[in-house]
Amino acid sequence: MELAYYSDYAVRLVNTEEPVRNKDVLTSVEAVRDLFGANGQAARRATDADVTRFRSVRARLRAVFEAADSGDETLAVDLLNSLLLEFPVSPQISGHDTRDDDGKPDWHMHLADHPSNATAGYTAIAAMGLAFHLTSYGVDRLGLCEAAPCRNAYLDTSTNRSRRYCSDRCATRANVAAYRARKRLEAERTADTGRSAVTAQPSSPSAER
């Protein structure tokens, strides 16, 4: 079962909005369809009504990431469980589009949704994928980018649980900002040391007369 693929559905949806920057690209049915990627059949089910539905689900998924990022594991699990109950899926064995060396179907597990609309189908897969990721790797593997003001969601798959940023771009930006901050602090300390040295010099005899 392609867990990373399914869990990425949640990340993609959450990151259509950047609240701190007041940016939101989820403004049309075309934007909704883009979220499905290669799943064109599911994307074609989307209608204008799904824009509002997707935004509602997005807020709930972001709340899961926010709870995980703040260390509230119980809340993150409770919020995700509520989505799983509301948008269920059925695991099925599938062999479509893939064949082994003998020409037989390459059987694999597939998450089959039975949606009443595009939002329900997308949410069912996103929530299940996120649940698998959470239980396989830990709640602390769900994060929000530390490169302010980004706060995009990400899934940490690093071996040492070291990921802190949603992308290399944000990591570079944060490192550059930290470097500049250190240089400013060093310059301020040097200036303070110089001023202290001048203040501490004894007065000359002529000055006292």
N, C-alpha and C positions, 0 to 999 in steps of 0.2 A: 504494500500500500504506500503510495507516494505521500508520506506525511508532510515533508517539507513543502511540496507543491500545494497541498490543501491548506496548510497553515498560512501560507503566503497570501491566500485570499483575504484573510483578516488584516494583514499588514497593508495590503494594497488599498483596501477600503478606508482604513483609519487615516492613511497618509494622503487622502484626497483633500484633507483640510489641515491648515496650519493656523490654529486659533490665535496664537500670539501675534502672528503676522497678519491676521484677518484675511487669510486667503482660503478660497474654497473653489475647487475645480469641478465639484459634483453639482453642476447646474443644468444639465440637459440629459435627455435619454441617451444621446450618443456617448456621453461620459460614463453613464451606467454600463452601456454595452462594452465599452473599452475595458472595464474591469474584468470581464470574463475571459479576456485573452483569446486563446485558441478555441475556446468552447463556444463556437459560433451558434450552435443550435440553441443553447441556453440563452445566449445574448439576444437572439431574435425574439424571445418572449418579453423582453423589457418594453415597457410603455412609459409615457410621461408620469403616470402615477407612481412609478417605482423610484423616481428621483426623491420624493419626500420619504418614502419608506426606507430607502437606502440611507438617507441622512439620519433617520431615527436609529437604525441598527448601528451605524457608524459611531454614534454617541455612546451606545452601550458597549461596543467593542473597545472604544478608547478607555472607558471606565475600567475595563478589565486590565488593560495595560497600566493605567494609572495606579490601580490598587497593587498590582504586582511590583511596579517600580518603587512604590512607597514602602514595600515590605509587608503589606497586609495580605498574606496568602489566603486566608479564609475568605475575605471579601472577594478576591479575584476569582476563587473557585465558585463561590456562590453566584456571582454575576454570570460566569460562564455556564454554570449549570442551568440557570434560568433560560439562557438562549438555547441550550441543548434540548430542554423540555419543550420549548415553544416551537423549535424548528428541528424536528427529528430527521434522521436519515437511516437508510437500511444498507448494511454491508452486503455486497454481492460479488460473486466470482465472475470475472470478465476476461475475455480473450480477444476483444475487438482490436483490429488494426495491427496486431503483432503476431508473428509466427516464429516458431523455433526452427532449428536446422532441418527437421523432418517435415516442415510445412504445417505442423499442428499448431493450434492456438497456444500462445504463451499466456497461460492462465495467471491471473493476478487479482488481488482484492481491489474492489472499486466501491466508492461511496455513492450509492444511488439515492437521489433525492426525488421526492414526489411533490413538487411545489404547486401551490395554487397560483403563484405569480413568480416573476423573476427574482424578487427580493427574498422570498422564502427559500428558493433553491440555492441562491448564493450564500445566504446566511447559514443554512444547514451545513453546507460544506465548510465554510469558514470556521464556524464554531466547533465542528468535529475535528478539523485539522488542528485548530488551536488547542483543543483538549488533549489530543494525542501528543502534541509538542510539550504541553505543560506536564503531563504525567510521565513522559519519557525523559525529559531533561530537567524539570524543576520549574517552579513558579518564577524563580529569580532569573530564568532565561528569557522572560518577557520584559522588554525595557523600553524606555523613552530616551531619545537622544539627549545627551548632556551638553551639546553645543548650542547654548541659548542664542537666539530664541527658537531654534528648530523644533524640538520636542516631537519629532516623528517617531513612530513605533518601529521596533525591530525585534528580531528573534536571534538570540545569542546561541550560535552553534560552535563557538570556539572551544578548544579542548580545556582551556584553563579559566573559563568563565570570565574573560577579560574584556568583552566587548562593551563599549560605552557610547558608541555613536552609530547613527543609522547608515552612514556611508563614509567612504574614504575622504570625500570632500569636506564633510563636517569634522572628521578627525583632524585633518590638516588645518582647517580653520581654527579649531580649538587649540591645537598645539602652537600655532603661530601667535594666537592671542595670549596664551600662557607664557610664551617666550618673551613677548613684548612687555608683559606685566612684570616678569622677573627683571628685565633690563631697567624698567622704570624704577623698580624698588631698589636695585643696586645703585642707580644714579642718585636717588634720593638719599640713600644711606651715605654715599660718598660725599654728597653735598653737606649733609648734617655733620659728618666727621670733620670736614674742613671748617665749618662754622664754629664747631666746638673747640677746635684747636686754636683758632684766632681768639676766641673769647677767653681761653685759658692762659694766654700769654701774659706774663707779669708786666706791669707798667714800668717804663724806663724812669731813671732818677730825674731826668730833665722834665719829664712830664709831670712828676710829682711837685717840682718846684714851680 
